[in-house]
């Protein structure tokens, strides 16, 4: 298997890297994340013009028709620059659900605005008091003429504060999980916005008999599983980019910061610790490639996704902790970028399951193997 990027993928990587590099230096990024929106609509517009928003969608749906590898290239660059644009939360996850579960008419009607950068989506699935993967939903759907009425509470909804349309999961009257399209400003929808510790945005959404349109024809559990597995691979790629930059910042600091008249890189213990960070990074890279390969093969494999997320999460924790430790006091200041990378890595490690949840998925399959190592 060839793990090298193709010429087209290199061009895509370099284009996105150049765009984000021009848009975000550490100071500019802090200003942007401190705005009410928390990200740049100008960068979002350029994403749309470059076709980044349509990479993961078929040409029939108005997209580029690229493979998962191209999406992971972009997600890695987003992680490298710690860009706050909600590509995963506003496009890949909710748009992927629409592409997988909706009718042709619904896809054409909704996705056109999304891929042009005009419409923002959000997936309202998490519920208070539940842990991933939630199997029973308290939010319910009741038939009302040709449509439905949704009642329940969703929290947290990543980037639900700025969404124009909501893809909402709810228990169907006859059993199973349905996906519903609801306008964010519809009657019966109450939205409470909040900021997360990694400078992203979210919302609690309360639905009080809100009018909704069923996407597709019935149970969408399989579509949710498939999109979630692809999202796990995207989170691995974003983490990889963030870890690479955290390691780069750390090694550069060791080469320039002096103690007792010599740079910190001259201290053997610190050099060895930096080398161990590199080992963790390469372990994460291998597992991220593994997750991407599984998605590219069309597999909806929770086990493969959890294997990758578990190792990537462990690598992220190691690299993040060491980056802070070796920077010393400056490493936890808001003005220096390392603390923001560590915050984002920590948030990713708790998105779509943490170590405990992924270990549970893996331990459920222990009997299938002759040798297991934790």
C-alpha positions in Angstrom: 0.0 0.0 0.0 1.3 3.5 -1.0 1.0 5.9 2.0 2.5 8.8 0.1 0.1 11.7 -1.0 -0.7 12.0 -4.7 0.2 15.1 -6.6 -3.4 16.3 -6.3 -3.5 15.7 -2.5 -0.2 17.6 -2.1 -1.7 20.5 -4.0 -4.8 20.4 -1.8 -2.7 20.2 1.4 -0.5 23.1 0.3 -3.5 25.2 -0.7 -5.3 24.7 2.6 -2.1 25.2 4.5 -1.4 28.5 2.7 -5.0 29.7 3.2 -5.0 29.0 7.0 -1.4 30.2 7.4 -2.4 33.6 5.9 -5.6 33.8 7.9 -4.3 32.7 11.3 -1.2 33.7 13.2 -1.5 33.2 17.0 -2.6 36.8 17.7 -5.2 36.9 14.9 -6.6 33.5 15.9 -7.2 34.7 19.5 -9.1 37.8 18.1 -11.2 35.6 15.9 -12.1 33.0 18.5 -13.0 35.8 20.9 -15.8 37.1 18.6 -19.4 36.1 19.1 -19.2 33.7 16.1 -15.8 32.3 17.1 -14.6 31.6 13.5 -14.1 33.5 10.3 -16.8 33.7 7.6 -14.2 34.9 5.2 -12.2 31.7 5.6 -15.5 29.8 5.3 -16.2 31.5 2.0 -12.8 30.6 0.7 -13.4 27.0 1.8 -16.5 27.0 -0.4 -14.7 28.6 -3.3 -11.9 26.0 -3.2 -14.4 23.2 -3.0 -13.3 22.1 0.5 -16.9 22.0 1.7 -17.8 19.6 -1.1 -14.9 17.2 -0.9 -16.8 14.5 0.9 -19.9 14.7 -1.2 -20.7 13.0 -4.6 -21.0 15.0 -7.8 -24.7 14.1 -7.9 -25.2 16.0 -4.6 -23.2 18.9 -5.9 -19.9 18.0 -4.3 -16.4 17.2 -5.6 -16.7 13.4 -5.3 -13.3 13.1 -3.7 -12.4 10.2 -1.4 -12.0 10.2 2.4 -8.2 10.6 2.0 -8.7 14.2 0.7 -11.0 15.0 3.7 -8.4 13.7 6.1 -5.7 15.9 4.4 -7.8 19.0 5.1 -8.7 17.9 8.6 -5.0 17.5 9.4 -4.3 21.0 8.2 -7.1 22.4 10.3 -5.6 20.6 13.3 -2.1 21.9 12.4 -3.3 25.6 12.5 -5.9 24.9 15.2 -8.4 26.6 12.9 -11.8 27.1 14.5 -13.9 26.7 11.4 -16.6 24.0 12.0 -16.0 21.9 8.9 -16.7 18.7 10.9 -19.6 19.9 12.9 -21.4 22.0 10.3 -20.7 20.1 7.1 -19.2 16.6 7.3 -21.4 15.1 10.1 -24.8 16.7 9.4 -24.2 16.9 5.7 -23.1 13.3 5.6 -26.3 12.2 7.4 -28.4 14.1 4.8 -26.4 12.5 2.0 -26.8 9.0 3.5 -30.4 9.1 4.7 -32.4 11.8 2.9 -34.4 11.5 -0.4 -32.9 12.8 -3.6 -35.2 15.9 -3.4 -34.1 16.6 0.2 -30.4 16.3 -0.6 -30.6 18.6 -3.6 -32.7 21.2 -1.7 -30.5 21.3 1.5 -27.0 20.4 0.4 -26.7 23.1 -2.4 -26.6 25.9 0.2 -24.3 24.0 2.5 -21.7 23.3 -0.1 -21.8 26.9 -1.3 -21.1 28.1 2.2 -24.5 29.8 2.6 -26.2 27.3 5.0 -24.8 26.1 8.2 -25.9 22.7 9.7 -25.6 21.1 13.1 -26.3 17.6 14.3 -28.4 17.6 17.5 -27.9 14.1 18.8 -26.3 14.2 22.3 -28.7 14.4 25.2 -28.1 15.5 28.8 -27.1 12.7 31.1 -26.0 10.3 28.4 -22.6 9.1 27.3 -21.5 8.1 23.8 -22.7 5.9 22.2 -26.2 6.6 23.3 -28.6 3.8 22.2 -31.9 5.1 23.6 -33.1 8.7 22.9 -35.4 10.6 25.2 -36.3 13.0 22.4 -39.4 11.8 20.6 -41.2 12.3 17.3 -44.9 12.3 16.9 -46.7 12.2 13.6 -48.6 15.4 12.7 -50.3 15.3 9.3 -47.6 15.0 6.6 -44.9 16.0 9.1 -43.8 15.4 12.7 -43.5 17.2 16.0 -40.3 16.9 18.0 -40.1 17.2 21.8 -36.9 16.9 23.8 -33.6 18.5 24.8 -30.2 18.1 23.0 -27.0 19.2 24.7 -24.3 19.7 23.7 -24.8 20.5 20.1 -21.4 21.4 18.6 -21.8 24.8 16.8 -25.5 24.6 17.2 -25.4 28.3 18.1 -24.8 29.4 14.5 -26.7 26.7 12.6 -29.4 27.6 10.1 -30.8 24.1 9.8 -30.7 21.3 12.4 -30.5 17.6 11.8 -32.1 16.2 14.9 -32.3 12.5 16.0 -35.4 11.3 17.7 -37.2 8.1 18.6 -39.7 7.2 15.9 -43.3 6.3 17.0 -42.9 2.8 15.6 -39.4 2.2 17.0 -35.9 3.0 15.7 -34.2 6.4 15.4 -35.2 8.9 12.8 -33.4 12.0 11.5 -35.4 15.2 11.2 -34.7 18.5 9.6 -35.8 21.6 11.7 -35.1 25.2 11.0 -33.1 26.7 13.9 -35.4 29.6 14.2 -38.6 27.5 14.0 -41.4 28.0 16.6 -40.9 25.7 19.5 -37.1 25.7 19.3 -35.1 27.4 22.1 -31.4 27.8 21.7 -29.0 28.6 24.5 -25.4 29.2 23.2 -22.2 28.6 25.1 -18.5 28.6 24.7 -16.3 25.5 25.3 -12.9 25.5 27.0 -11.2 24.9 23.6 -12.7 28.1 22.3 -15.3 26.4 20.2 -19.1 27.1 20.3 -22.0 25.0 21.1 -25.7 25.2 22.2 -28.4 23.5 24.2 -31.5 23.1 22.1 -34.9 22.5 23.5 -37.7 21.4 21.3 -41.3 21.9 22.4 -43.4 20.2 19.8 -41.3 21.8 17.0 -42.4 21.1 13.4 -40.0 18.8 11.7 -39.4 17.0 8.3 -38.4 13.4 8.3 -35.2 12.7 6.3 -35.7 9.6 4.2 -38.3 7.1 5.1 -37.5 5.6 8.5 -34.9 4.2 10.8 -31.6 6.0 10.2 -29.5 4.1 12.8 -27.2 2.6 10.1 -26.6 6.1 8.6 -25.7 7.5 12.0 -23.2 4.7 12.7 -21.5 5.1 9.3 -21.2 8.9 9.6 -19.9 8.5 13.2 -17.2 6.1 12.1 -16.1 8.6 9.4 -16.1 11.4 11.9 -13.8 9.3 14.2 -11.3 9.1 11.4 -11.6 12.9 10.9 -11.0 13.6 14.6 -7.9 11.4 14.3 -6.6 13.4 11.4 -7.2 16.7 13.2 -5.5 15.5 16.3 -2.5 14.4 14.2 -2.1 17.9 12.8 -2.4 19.5 16.2 0.2 17.0 17.7 2.7 17.7 14.9 2.5 21.4 15.6 2.7 21.0 19.4 5.8 18.9 18.9 7.3 21.4 16.5 6.8 24.3 18.9 8.3 22.3 21.7 11.5 21.3 19.8 11.9 24.9 18.5 11.6 26.1 22.1 14.2 23.6 23.3 16.6 24.9 20.6 16.3 28.5 21.6 15.6 28.7 25.3 18.8 28.8 27.4 19.5 27.6 30.9 22.9 27.8 32.6 24.3 29.3 29.4 23.2 26.5 27.0 20.1 25.7 25.1 17.6 23.3 26.6 18.2 20.9 23.7 21.7 20.2 25.2 20.1 18.5 28.2 19.9 14.8 27.4 16.8 14.1 29.5 14.8 16.8 27.6 16.1 15.5 24.3 15.0 12.0 25.2 11.6 13.2 26.2 11.2 15.0 22.9 12.2 11.9 21.1 9.5 10.0 23.0 7.0 12.6 21.9 8.0 11.8 18.3 7.4 8.1 18.9 3.9 8.9 20.2 3.3 11.1 17.1 4.3 8.3 14.7 2.1 5.8 16.6 -0.8 8.2 16.2 0.0 8.7 12.5 -0.1 5.0 11.9 -3.5 4.6 13.6 -4.9 7.6 11.8 -3.8 6.1 8.5 -5.4 2.8 9.6 -8.7 4.6 10.3 -8.6 6.4 7.0 -7.9 3.2 5.1 -10.8 1.4 6.8 -13.2 4.3 5.8 -11.8 4.3 2.3 -12.6 0.6 1.9 -16.2 1.5 2.8 -16.1 -0.4 6.1 -18.4 0.8 8.9 -16.2 -0.7 11.6 -16.6 0.6 15.1 -13.7 -1.6 16.3 -11.3 -0.1 13.8 -12.4 3.4 14.7 -12.1 2.8 18.4 -8.6 1.2 18.0 -7.5 4.4 16.2 -9.1 6.8 18.7 -7.7 5.0 21.7 -4.1 5.2 20.5 -4.5 8.7 19.1 -6.0 9.8 22.4 -3.1 8.3 24.4 -0.5 9.9 22.0 -2.3 13.3 22.3 -2.3 13.2 26.1 1.4 12.3 26.2 2.4 15.0 23.7 0.2 17.6 25.2 1.5 17.0 28.7 5.1 17.0 27.7 4.7 20.1 25.6 3.3 22.0 28.6 6.0 20.6 30.9 8.9 21.4 28.7 7.7 24.9 28.0 7.3 25.7 31.6 5.1 28.6 32.7 4.8 30.1 29.3 3.2 26.8 28.1 -0.1 27.6 30.0 -0.5 31.2 29.0 -3.2 32.3 26.7 -0.8 34.3 24.5 1.3 31.3 23.6 -0.2 28.7 21.2 0.8 25.5 22.9 -1.9 25.8 25.6 -4.6 26.2 22.8 -3.3 23.0 21.0 -3.5 21.1 24.3 -7.0 22.3 25.0 -8.2 21.3 21.5 -6.5 17.8 21.9 -8.2 17.4 25.2 -11.6 18.3 23.8 -11.2 15.9 20.9 -10.3 13.2 23.3 -13.8 13.6 24.8 -15.7 13.9 21.5 -17.6 10.9 20.2 -16.3 8.8 23.2 -13.3 9.0 25.4 -10.7 6.3 26.3 -13.2 4.5 28.6 -16.0 4.3 25.9 -13.6 3.1 23.2 -12.1 0.5 25.6 -15.6 -0.8 26.2 -16.2 -1.3 22.5 -12.9 -3.1 22.2 -13.4 -5.3 25.2 -16.8 -6.4 23.9 -14.8 -8.1 21.1 -12.0 -9.7 23.3 -13.4 -13.2 22.7 -12.8 -12.8 19.0 -9.0 -12.7 19.4 -6.3 -15.2 20.6 -4.0 -12.4 21.8 -5.1 -9.0 23.3 -2.7 -6.3 24.6 -3.8 -3.1 26.4 
